[in-house]
């Protein structure tokens, strides 16, 4: 165990495929050895250009030649390294003051508990930054018969707990929730993927409005009317009724899923407008979250703390307020720091845990055989 503060850069490329998040975090030893105090020193976001985003999406949706995958793996490593360099510069720290870089990379395939695959070569990041890199966090949990996801719950349990039962709901490309007992701690903490986050919403928006990257300020959804029957049919998928532990991703909510959702909207009502399809996608996300809470979260939650891109969508937040009442829906930003940085900070914490030799998974969340130290180490 290191008694001094450690500085770790967390790198995240999520299922929304919008870009890389990089957070420089100083972890100061706290009263308990496993609960340092995180200080966010810098946070940057590097958006993907349209061509690179299309290549990432194609790598998931369509089989490719091994050479294509390998080049993309190395190229993403270079981009992750560049984001880390920018974040370190923004923090004002010299590179030598950074103890490690913790990179989630980008999930290209996730078929837990059989296999998982993240792009973003750690050796390339180490060469680009000159710092040691910890990466490939999901693999060990999957090898231990776990889902390999979600991995953020360890940070939720040890860094972001409340005085009462709390749910921390991330709404990125995929939605996932962590249920944390009063005062926090791994014992009693549970987590699972609730279903689509904004990944389906963003895909519908890009299909009907190619000039928009996403539904800015929820403007399209707020003008539309959700088609209830289409949402009902989508929620009949077995994933939503399957008990935790469970995880999902783009492998389920594929471009074909989005195309089918839009086709069902048009078939349900000849008058269906583009904004109605966006509203339907938002309703699917909101109701899938509410359904998960109703089915699988009996704990007396005092609040639901939301983060991720979906927390910036007023249409989605309005529906969550209504569907999750009387629970209080709160923004992560108002309690801690910029919610957009949360997942990058969580992976920085996973890097901190690796350096300390401490487990990074929550077996009750992933279904693994037991606690495991996560990640592989690439020296500077």
TAQUI-V127657 format. One record per residue. N is the residue number from 0. RES is the residue in one small letter. PSI is psi in radians with two decimals (999 if undefined). Layout:
{{N	RES	PSI} {N	RES	PSI}}
This chain:
{{0	x	2.38} {1	x	2.18} {2	x	-0.28} {3	x	2.84} {4	x	2.49} {5	x	2.45} {6	x	2.19} {7	x	2.40} {8	x	2.15} {9	x	2.29} {10	x	2.33} {11	x	2.27} {12	x	1.92} {13	x	-3.08} {14	x	-0.12} {15	x	-0.23} {16	x	0.48} {17	x	-0.34} {18	x	-2.90} {19	x	2.37} {20	x	2.34} {21	x	2.21} {22	x	2.29} {23	x	2.10} {24	x	2.28} {25	x	2.15} {26	x	1.96} {27	x	2.29} {28	x	2.36} {29	x	-2.93} {30	x	-0.52} {31	x	2.47} {32	x	-0.56} {33	x	0.04} {34	x	1.34} {35	x	2.90} {36	x	2.05} {37	x	2.27} {38	x	2.01} {39	x	1.92} {40	x	-0.55} {41	x	2.61} {42	x	2.20} {43	x	2.69} {44	x	2.30} {45	x	1.81} {46	x	2.61} {47	x	2.50} {48	x	2.82} {49	x	-0.67} {50	x	-0.74} {51	x	-0.69} {52	x	-0.74} {53	x	-0.64} {54	x	-0.69} {55	x	-0.81} {56	x	-0.70} {57	x	-0.60} {58	x	-0.53} {59	x	-0.73} {60	x	-0.47} {61	x	2.37} {62	x	2.53} {63	x	2.89} {64	x	2.50} {65	x	-0.58} {66	x	-0.65} {67	x	-0.77} {68	x	-0.77} {69	x	-0.78} {70	x	-0.71} {71	x	-0.68} {72	x	-0.83} {73	x	-0.69} {74	x	-0.70} {75	x	-0.65} {76	x	-0.71} {77	x	-0.72} {78	x	-0.69} {79	x	-0.73} {80	x	-0.71} {81	x	-0.69} {82	x	-0.67} {83	x	-0.73} {84	x	-0.77} {85	x	-0.76} {86	x	-0.72} {87	x	-0.70} {88	x	-0.70} {89	x	-0.54} {90	x	-0.35} {91	x	0.05} {92	x	2.59} {93	x	2.65} {94	x	-0.59} {95	x	-0.30} {96	x	-0.13} {97	x	2.15} {98	x	-0.60} {99	x	2.83} {100	x	2.25} {101	x	1.99} {102	x	2.13} {103	x	-0.54} {104	x	-2.66} {105	x	2.19} {106	x	2.08} {107	x	-0.57} {108	x	2.36} {109	x	1.93} {110	x	0.96} {111	x	2.60} {112	x	0.47} {113	x	-0.68} {114	x	2.73} {115	x	2.66} {116	x	2.10} {117	x	2.32} {118	x	2.88} {119	x	1.31} {120	x	2.03} {121	x	-0.55} {122	x	-0.63} {123	x	-0.70} {124	x	-0.76} {125	x	-0.71} {126	x	-0.67} {127	x	-0.59} {128	x	-0.43} {129	x	0.27} {130	x	2.68} {131	x	2.60} {132	x	2.34} {133	x	2.19} {134	x	-3.06} {135	x	0.87} {136	x	-0.54} {137	x	-0.46} {138	x	-0.76} {139	x	-0.66} {140	x	-0.72} {141	x	-0.69} {142	x	-0.49} {143	x	0.42} {144	x	0.43} {145	x	3.04} {146	x	-0.28} {147	x	0.10} {148	x	2.67} {149	x	2.68} {150	x	-0.28} {151	x	-0.42} {152	x	-0.52} {153	x	-0.66} {154	x	-0.72} {155	x	-0.73} {156	x	-0.62} {157	x	-0.32} {158	x	-0.49} {159	x	0.45} {160	x	2.88} {161	x	-3.10} {162	x	-0.38} {163	x	3.12} {164	x	2.33} {165	x	2.46} {166	x	2.29} {167	x	1.93} {168	x	1.95} {169	x	2.37} {170	x	1.32} {171	x	-2.46} {172	x	-0.66} {173	x	2.59} {174	x	2.39} {175	x	2.60} {176	x	2.49} {177	x	2.25} {178	x	2.07} {179	x	2.29} {180	x	2.88} {181	x	2.29} {182	x	-0.18} {183	x	-2.97} {184	x	2.67} {185	x	-0.67} {186	x	2.17} {187	x	-0.19} {188	x	2.33} {189	x	2.75} {190	x	2.70} {191	x	2.89} {192	x	2.22} {193	x	-0.38} {194	x	-2.54} {195	x	2.49} {196	x	-1.96} {197	x	0.06} {198	x	-0.81} {199	x	-0.72} {200	x	-0.85} {201	x	-0.69} {202	x	-0.69} {203	x	-0.75} {204	x	-0.80} {205	x	-0.48} {206	x	-0.68} {207	x	-0.40} {208	x	1.40} {209	x	-0.28} {210	x	-0.13} {211	x	2.41} {212	x	-0.47} {213	x	3.10} {214	x	1.60} {215	x	2.17} {216	x	0.36} {217	x	0.35} {218	x	-0.71} {219	x	-0.85} {220	x	-0.65} {221	x	-0.39} {222	x	-0.17} {223	x	3.04} {224	x	2.13} {225	x	2.48} {226	x	1.80} {227	x	-0.73} {228	x	-0.65} {229	x	-0.71} {230	x	-0.74} {231	x	-0.80} {232	x	-0.71} {233	x	-0.68} {234	x	-0.13} {235	x	-0.11} {236	x	2.45} {237	x	-0.42} {238	x	-0.72} {239	x	-0.46} {240	x	-0.14} {241	x	2.35} {242	x	2.64} {243	x	2.80} {244	x	2.48} {245	x	2.69} {246	x	2.76} {247	x	-3.14} {248	x	-2.73} {249	x	-0.27} {250	x	-0.48} {251	x	-0.83} {252	x	1.20} {253	x	3.00} {254	x	-0.60} {255	x	-0.67} {256	x	-0.77} {257	x	-0.78} {258	x	-0.73} {259	x	-0.69} {260	x	-0.78} {261	x	-0.68} {262	x	-0.69} {263	x	-0.64} {264	x	-0.81} {265	x	-0.65} {266	x	-0.56} {267	x	-0.65} {268	x	2.07} {269	x	-0.43} {270	x	0.09} {271	x	2.21} {272	x	2.89} {273	x	-0.73} {274	x	-0.47} {275	x	-0.62} {276	x	-0.67} {277	x	-0.76} {278	x	-0.62} {279	x	-0.72} {280	x	-0.71} {281	x	-0.75} {282	x	-0.64} {283	x	-0.81} {284	x	-0.85} {285	x	-0.81} {286	x	-0.54} {287	x	-0.64} {288	x	-0.84} {289	x	-0.67} {290	x	-0.72} {291	x	-0.74} {292	x	-0.76} {293	x	-0.66} {294	x	-0.64} {295	x	0.06} {296	x	1.53} {297	x	-0.21} {298	x	2.56} {299	x	1.43} {300	x	2.29} {301	x	-0.61} {302	x	2.85} {303	x	2.02} {304	x	2.04} {305	x	2.57} {306	x	3.08} {307	x	3.06} {308	x	-0.62} {309	x	-0.43} {310	x	-0.23} {311	x	0.02} {312	x	1.83} {313	x	-0.59} {314	x	-0.75} {315	x	-0.73} {316	x	-0.69} {317	x	-0.78} {318	x	-0.67} {319	x	-0.71} {320	x	-0.78} {321	x	-0.77} {322	x	-0.48} {323	x	-0.05} {324	x	2.52} {325	x	0.14} {326	x	2.52} {327	x	2.14} {328	x	2.12} {329	x	2.61} {330	x	2.35} {331	x	-0.67} {332	x	-0.64} {333	x	-0.28} {334	x	-0.55} {335	x	-1.65} {336	x	-3.02} {337	x	2.02} {338	x	-0.45} {339	x	-0.39} {340	x	-0.11} {341	x	-0.83} {342	x	-0.64} {343	x	-0.69} {344	x	-0.68} {345	x	-0.69} {346	x	-0.51} {347	x	-0.70} {348	x	-0.67} {349	x	-0.64} {350	x	-0.71} {351	x	-0.78} {352	x	-0.71} {353	x	-0.82} {354	x	-0.63} {355	x	-0.14} {356	x	0.47} {357	x	2.62} {358	x	2.55} {359	x	-0.11} {360	x	2.78} {361	x	1.75} {362	x	-0.57} {363	x	-0.37} {364	x	-0.70} {365	x	-0.36} {366	x	0.16} {367	x	2.81} {368	x	-0.35} {369	x	3.13} {370	x	2.47} {371	x	2.52} {372	x	2.20} {373	x	2.61} {374	x	2.75} {375	x	2.59} {376	x	2.21} {377	x	2.03} {378	x	2.79} {379	x	999}}
